[in-house]
Amino acid sequence: MSRPDPEPTADRSPAAADTPAASNAADSNSADSNSAAAPNRLKAVLTDRRLLVPGLSWLIATVGVTVFFAIGAWQRRWIADDGLIVLRTLRNLLAGNGPVFNAGERVEANTSTAWTYLLTFWAWVTGAQLEYVVLWTALILSVAAIPIAMYGTARLYGRRYLSAPGAARGVTLLLPLGSVIYIALPPARDFATSGLENGLVIFWIACLWCLFLAWARRDGAAPRTRGSNAALLFLAFVAGLAPLIRPEMAVLGGLVLLVLVAAPLGWRLRLGVIVMAAAVPVAYQIFRMGYYAVLVPNPAIAKDASGAKWGQGWLYLENLFGPYILLLPVIMALLVAGVVVATRVRAGASAASTAADETDEDAGAAAPVTASERLARGWTDFQRRLQRPSTVVVTVVLAGVLLTLYWTRQGGDFMHGRVLLAPFFIILLPVMVVPATIPATARTAIARWRLAAASFIILAVGGTIWWGAAVSQEVISAAGMDISRDGIVDERRFYVANMANENPVTAEDYLDYPRMRAMMERIDELKDTGGLILPSGNYDEWYVVPLRDDLLPHQQQRTTLYFLNLGMTGMNAPLDVRVVDQMGLAYPLAAHTERLTDGRIGHDKNLPTPWVVAESGGVAGGPGLPGYIPALEVRRANVALTCPQTQARFASYKDTWSFTRFRHNLRQAFEFNSYRIVRQPEYEILRCGLTPPAEHPR
């Protein structure tokens, strides 16, 4: 029976522990000894071919993938209409109106809290035009996420692979696989800019991946130092930011924190982990409840993020996987991962067998243990096993799968591929780069296995690159302006086709979208009188509903714009113009209606127009009311708005903010979060026990 090639003693030194792309300390050394050994490790990297070749291959792969992704993202640069929604909040923040979409209404219209304040900081520092602040911030974060993720994966594979028996002879290449799959997807390049938080999300995921792996590679049994404790607490802090990055990212952050808390820590350090993770999100949650009077961002209420649409979710998965034959590289990545694991297991089989025999002999001579002692030892052994790279891999892959299931249950989104990019990025993390060891000889069984495995991996990577080149320009529809029956659309192509602009970036670019220039004319006409602006079927015309005479003077001069597209309207309209939508992203009245069972995904709320006419103070009849709006429905809506619960909700975000209001909002946030009204004013009157208006008023 052939045995693995013996490994030279030098390979077990700290210098040989990591690849050049993975230069953290060996598990068996403390932080202080690692610092002292750094010059020796660098010297080994520069002189040892086994370390130099993997590092150079990783560097070439990383630079190549990152450059291609940056070029593709820049070619497809744009700011989506939903990306412009974020910038309206920035305008209000910088103008001193607070983190709101409309001045005087405390509504959180942005899902990613961290994205809002990060952009606000850079806008304040640079003083640049907001559209270019968000464009460059998103692009830099998106592109930076790729090499960071590839660095973390190189650390995952480097030490384990090079320290395997027989690895000393031959060379190991670190080749891109998962990174190629991700950047080849057109939606990944589309949402590398777009103004949405996708870039921040994958950047945070990549950083958390590296920090989590660094923690797993430290020796849990070694004496703790200030440096190692600080690194652990910083990891907890980054993981704790998850719900502020995006609410559903709490799945990944929560699993990471669960592993950290269950690991063998002292009670003080464990308490420190909990405090560091919870401090910022808990503080912001208290602020959110007291300021906005709800538990989640308003879009989560508008889209009923707790709802279930499994059928639509499967359509959304198919919509991403189908056009690009994505299942093919996914299967290839799974096979490569299996080959890498099998190679490592096979290489260490003999050593593991010997160790097991010695353990059995020792166990036979050991004194018997009680059940409680066995349970205690089992728990201790379980805790010790948590601080391992394999635990990190299982944790992140589990998080990616759970997030994919969450979005499938939720029904996905109306934007092609957008919400699946982050879960897909997470699942690909362990194979962002893959090792292929080419042995110097094929005389032993283990060497022949390594040669076969390396050949398969190289062919798989080559095939994946070919696949990426073939599908990188694929589209989901032959017509860019088509919205299919499933409601999913290639968002970038839709706006590019509608405006004949390959790279729409500024709000001014969106004035070429139908209705926008006519909207600006209407706003200018009403700057002295106020009124409600409603869209018509004619792209060059808007209806105007005059305001009632019985309103307060400041209400009489208020202009309200009611339209589906909040971004282009909100960024082109002055801040003294109130912009609301029938979906409820920035309009709580619409957000608190019930979700339409068969509504377009992401557009599941649709507030009937009589509600907004009544709520904004429009006339309830006469020549000023457009003919398609029944006067009786407006009168019913006026009555329905007097429902005590609805009035309390209005007060929670419209009244002057004070300590008393803050306290009331804290108490009512749970109630308001689940509060729903009936879409039809007639039935809402019945729900609230109100007296309906006369059908034919005198």
Salt bridges, closest charged atoms under 4 A:
ASP11 OD1 - ARG50 NH2 2.32
ASP18 OD1 - ARG217 NH2 2.23
ASP48 OD2 - ARG50 NH2 3.38
GLU105 OE2 - ARG578 NE 2.47
GLU108 OE1 - ARG288 NE 2.83
ASP190 OD1 - ARG76 NE 2.55
GLU197 OE2 - ARG246 NH1 2.41
GLU197 OE2 - ARG418 NH2 2.88
GLU248 OE2 - ARG246 NE 2.50
ASP304 OD2 - LYS605 NZ 3.89
ASP304 OD1 - ARG676 NH2 2.78
ASP381 OD1 - ARG384 NH2 2.69
ASP381 OD2 - ARG385 NE 2.83
ASP413 OD1 - LYS303 NZ 4.00
GLU502 OE2 - ARG492 NH2 3.08
ASP512 OD1 - ARG517 NH2 2.96
ASP524 OD1 - LYS527 NZ 3.74
GLU525 OE1 - ARG522 NH1 3.01
ASP550 OD1 - ARG548 NE 2.99
ASP604 OD1 - LYS309 NZ 2.64
ASP604 OD1 - ARG595 NE 3.39
GLU615 OE2 - ARG578 NH2 2.83
GLU615 OE2 - LYS654 NZ 2.58
GLU633 OE2 - ARG636 NH1 2.75
ASP655 OD2 - ARG661 NH2 3.41
GLU682 OE1 - ARG636 NH1 3.57
GLU684 OE2 - ARG687 NH2 2.74
